[in-house]
Amino acid sequence: MKPNFALNLSHDGIVLLHRASSGWHHMGEVALDAPDMAGELADLRALATSVSSAGLASKLVIPNSQILYRTLPDPGPDARDAAIRAELDGATP
């Protein structure tokens, strides 16, 4: 299933996009420092529900700079979980 919406996250805000035949259509945006962020997000949700009765399945677009990439040796199935947890411990705020 292809979602009809996407939430594009950036360091500045959250953009709501709607899939159209010509590509993604920009529907609205909420700044991360918006005084009433919850209210503005509710407005975006209301806008999305007004154009689609098929639900709000959405893609989430995360900036590449916010994804942690790590490579580590595979210690095998018995130790894999512990090795992953140890590698990530302290790696993110």
ChimeraX attribute file (.defattr): number of C-alpha atoms within 10 A of each C-alpha:
attribute: neighborCount
match mode: 1-to-1
recipient: residues
	/A:1	4
	/A:2	8
	/A:3	13
	/A:4	18
	/A:5	23
	/A:6	21
	/A:7	17
	/A:8	16
	/A:9	18
	/A:10	16
	/A:11	11
	/A:12	11
	/A:13	15
	/A:14	19
	/A:15	19
	/A:16	23
	/A:17	21
	/A:18	19
	/A:19	15
	/A:20	10
	/A:21	6
	/A:22	6
	/A:23	9
	/A:24	14
	/A:25	14
	/A:26	13
	/A:27	13
	/A:28	17
	/A:29	18
	/A:30	20
	/A:31	16
	/A:32	14
	/A:33	9
	/A:34	12
	/A:35	9
	/A:36	12
	/A:37	14
	/A:38	11
	/A:39	12
	/A:40	16
	/A:41	19
	/A:42	12
	/A:43	14
	/A:44	19
	/A:45	14
	/A:46	11
	/A:47	14
	/A:48	20
	/A:49	13
	/A:50	9
	/A:51	10
	/A:52	12
	/A:53	8
	/A:54	9
	/A:55	12
	/A:56	14
	/A:57	12
	/A:58	16
	/A:59	14
	/A:60	12
	/A:61	13
	/A:62	13
	/A:63	11
	/A:64	9
	/A:65	9
	/A:66	10
	/A:67	8
	/A:68	9
	/A:69	7
	/A:70	9
	/A:71	7
	/A:72	8
	/A:73	8
	/A:74	10
	/A:75	12
	/A:76	9
	/A:77	8
	/A:78	8
	/A:79	10
	/A:80	13
	/A:81	11
	/A:82	12
	/A:83	16
	/A:84	16
	/A:85	10
	/A:86	11
	/A:87	12
	/A:88	12
	/A:89	10
	/A:90	8
	/A:91	9
	/A:92	6
	/A:93	4
